[in-house]
Amino acid sequence: MSNQGKELYEFGSFRLDPEKRLLLRDNEPVPLQLKAFETLLLLVRNSEQVVLKDEILKAVWPDTFVEESNLTQNIFVLRKTLAAIGGDHPYIVTIPGRGYRFSEKVRLISEDEALVLQRRSRTHVVIDEVTAQETAPAPTPLPAPRTNPVRLKVLLPVALSAAIMATVALRPNLPPPRVIRIRQMTHLGNLLHNTKLLTDGPRIYFRAWQETDRVFRSISTEGGEVFPVERPLPDVDINAISPDHSEFLEVKLVDRQRCPGADDAYSTVWRVPVPSGSPRPVPGVCGREALWAPDGRSIALTRDDGLYLANLDGTNSRKVASLPDAPIYLAWSPDGKRIRFSVADPKTNGTNLWQADLSTGAVSPVIPGLSNLARPLSGSWTSDGQYFVYTAVNDGTRNIWAIREKSELFRHVNPQPVQLTNGPLNFSLPIPDQDGKRLFVVGQQLRGQLVRYDAPTRQFLPYAQGISADQVAFSRDGQWMAYIEFPDDTLVRSRLDGTDRRQLTFPPMRAFNPQWSPDGTQIAFHASAQMDAYNKIYLVSTSGGVPSPATPNSSDRQTYPSWTSDGSSILFSSADASQANFELHVLKLKTAQVTPLPGTSGLHYGQVSPDGRNVIGANMLTDELVVYDTASRATKTLADVSDYPRWSADGKYVYFLTSYFNPKGRKGGIYRWNPTTNTIETLLTYPQFRLTGAYGVTFALTPNGEVLLLRDTSNRDLYALDVDLP
């Protein structure tokens, strides 16, 4: 087809521009990753025809071998994007065993035609000035009135005040901020979801994964090649860049120390020259996060109890604000007077967006009335201080918002936040460029692939067609499985091959940790019914229905149900509202009576052995693996570190993993305890690819004892948003 780049494809309210690699809806850009765009373009060009999977793989990934799961991921992203914006319409239909078909009718138009349509769609109203006709008779001049000087002195100030009041009252509204264009900067797919973006003007710095290692990268603000950045210190988090762009401020994640005035051990803070050089510590200073002051003379630090300041040489360390939890994602105003940050709210599972006045230490909400269920995360100011940008969740997607900070005399300024993006990607941690014309953000599309570990070949292979499933549990007869669909946190049950699928929970409920009843008729799980609700234990029929609370109304947090072998009771972990006190409780289903299990204070993750004689669990404070004898009520420590312990189906082993997201855990993997020999055996070490999950990284065991993990196939990249911030 000649000159394809100048042809546009229209379907519904969408327009596809092959030359600019843009998907538009009502002339507004819809963000899509490059491979997803190329997949859509191929399907659209062959609309209402079946395109074979092999054809798509060859066209989108030429000269490169990729697994079919990459195509499945692209189709998943496209369906979610088109459904989220264009309504619940089946644009892409799966042809089982063959490929896909784009079902919508497509209209091919030229670029000139598109421009004409755009011009015609805009209304241009002209108000002509009315003038006197030449043929109208001239009015008879009247004698000029006499001016009273005294009266003029009285009326002039009144008229001037009235004119000023009218000018203020009738002043025009300042146009709202808006996104003009969205451009994908990197095509790595492996940026860290919580990477802090830093800029020195010509470059953007960010963190990314290299297999299972965290590395530092940079790219020009105009795009292009991604370059590695030397990291002289291992296991660090790079928090900030100095105002003169000559040094990074880093916190060392290992070898924590207890600094003067700190109750706990925290990361040490280091100054590292840009782009490379010998690092030097900031003496006597430690915290979770660090940030340069705008004048470069001091730094801000976060600890579990509040916000701190210190001079650059480590002197004059002092607390400036007390907080209920450690602040995260610090942002310092350009005038140096305020610091904004987010703080988790354990009572509602949300976050608050606050600011501290550095002159008084007073803490106040940035946006009074903003629900913490939106989970706002602090962002950054533009260099002139006129706008503050941040992210918050609405309709399940994290979007970018902007607040106009400064008022104007001759234009009315809306002080309320304005939403700049509306999915389908989740955007986070925006930073403006130096002239405020662009925002740099991380855009991500979450997705996982269920894999099993094949011990004879030591390979990880797709399981159940590689569905995006986490926390998988199997029925006692080995015919059914229940799982949490990632990232939607919905409970689903199906056959082992993924067929006969039935969704059992629906938003806003978020479900976790399903467990089959011994007779296979019910599934117990813990869930929050809505964003601000505590986790509770629920029961639902395996054939579907409305989930019902398993326990009487109470104020505790309930997690990790475990059935007794006769199906008469459920063991679960209980914690108070502050999550400071943990204990295992037992629910007798017949009487709905809940009682504490004596001798289990401080334990969670409790799981009953198949014979009912023991309970395996973890110590909440020390993470130690503990076994509890139900007869003697005695406990025994089995391992120093554990996470998500569970029994094998025959009760011969206890499986557990080490925490995945800390340096110590990353060197570990999945282990099992043999009660007969009282020994710990290494089952497998963590794979070289990344793992993910709905509730952190966990694992499951198939009926024949194979380990299941959720491989991270999410796409996370750097995006540039051209913005108009009037």
Secondary structure, DSSP 8 states (H G I E B T S, - for coil): -TTGGGEEEEETTEEEETTTTEEEETTEEE---HHHHHHHHHHHHTTTSEEEHHHHHHHHSTT----HHHHHHHHHHHHHHHHHHH-S---EEEETTTEEEE-S--EEEEHHHHHHHHHHTS-----------TTS------------HHHHHHHHHHHHHHHHHHHHHT--B----EEEEEEE----S-B-TT---EE-SSEEEEEEEETTEEEEEEEETT---EEE---SSSSEEEEEE-TTSSEEEEEESSS-B--TT-SS-BEEEEEEESSS---EEEEEEEESEEEE-TTSSEEEEEETTEEEEEETTS-S-EEEEE-SS--EEEEE-TTSSEEEEEEEETTTTEEEEEEEETTT--EEESSTT--GGG--EEEEE-TTSSEEEEEEEETTEEEEEEEE-S--SSSB---S-EE----SSEEEEEEE-TTSSEEEEEEEE--EEEEEEETTTTEEEESGGG--EEEEEE-TTSSEEEEEETTTTEEEEEETTS-S-EE---TT-EEEEEEE-TTSSEEEEEEESSTTS--EEEEEETT----EESS-S-SSEEEEEEE-TTSSEEEEEEE-TTS--EEEEEEETTTTEEEE-TT-TTEEEEEE-TTSSEEEEEETTT--EEEEETTT--EEEEESS-EEEEE-TTSS-EEEE--TTSHHHHT-EEEEEETTTTEEEEEEE--SS-B--TTSS--EE-TT--EEEEEE--EEEEEEEEEE--
